């Protein structure tokens, strides 16, 4: 199948995609090299392995909860089939795939300016739409992450709704707690998550921070713009990549992100869980994206007796433990600890709203959170 990778209405390159493996088999022509997705080009050519990784990264991951049942409802055998069912359009960037023989314009099909179907999202939540006209034109086809999630249009705003994982379904609660904590500090932009309940199930809701004029470039894509030297840490390598790209305030942002993640013991801040916003038209950098995805924190998957301030201290992306990773923070003078006084009370209020969090678990989390703040004070 022959397609053109488009960036809005700019032709980037002509490609062939297999209808068997759903992989990009060939890049036959590069049309506008400056619009090649960041991190894919080498010596004025596109690295096909990286291109396919980027392309498959637009698919629902195999680890998504309830994926097999959802695919049965949708009527496809593999999640990668869904990418082209919506032309690869996303609510994170402005890239898409135009069939060679089809006359389409970005303005007529993009999800920022046009309505989209919620059929796929409902199927991913195990609640199939009861109609005969199931539509696959959905940004849910190209949304990453292991948790159940779906896009919805609420009051003309594009909102992402996410669930949690059994048995505690704690991730949505953690998102709300992280929002409250960051709101108290009021230092750098963050995604403000709301907490809702459907059939007593906690869900987080946030508004999309990307518009039709911007796009999110993952830290992973930025990291891939330069080969990493063996004797250079991943932290220094990432900073160097940002410097070469002309991205400002890298150290300030990393100080903030690593500090927040230390406090809440976030275990999964991988390179696709933060990034930089770019102007999709001029390709100019706007700045680091507001901090998002803090759900895998506060010992979300540990039983109550294992919830302790210094236990299960796993971290990403620059070190395997927060005790080591916090060492990359160069400045903590911005952190006003007084603003966090009583944060454990806010934490308790949020956690106790869920039937999946018992009293012991709630108390252990609140205590551990307050102690991690004390541990951070001791580093000054």
PyMOL commands that set and color helices and strands:
alter all, ss='L'
color gray80, all
select helices_A, chain A and resi 33-35+48-56+67-74+81-85+106-109+119-124+139-142+171-185+219-223+234-245+250-264+304-306+322-328+337-340+343-351+359-378
alter helices_A, ss='H'
color red, helices_A
select strands_A, chain A and resi 2-7+10-17+24-30+41-42+45-46+95-99+149-154+157-162+194-198+201-207+214-218+275-279+285-288
alter strands_A, ss='S'
color yellow, strands_A
deselect
rebuild
show_as cartoon
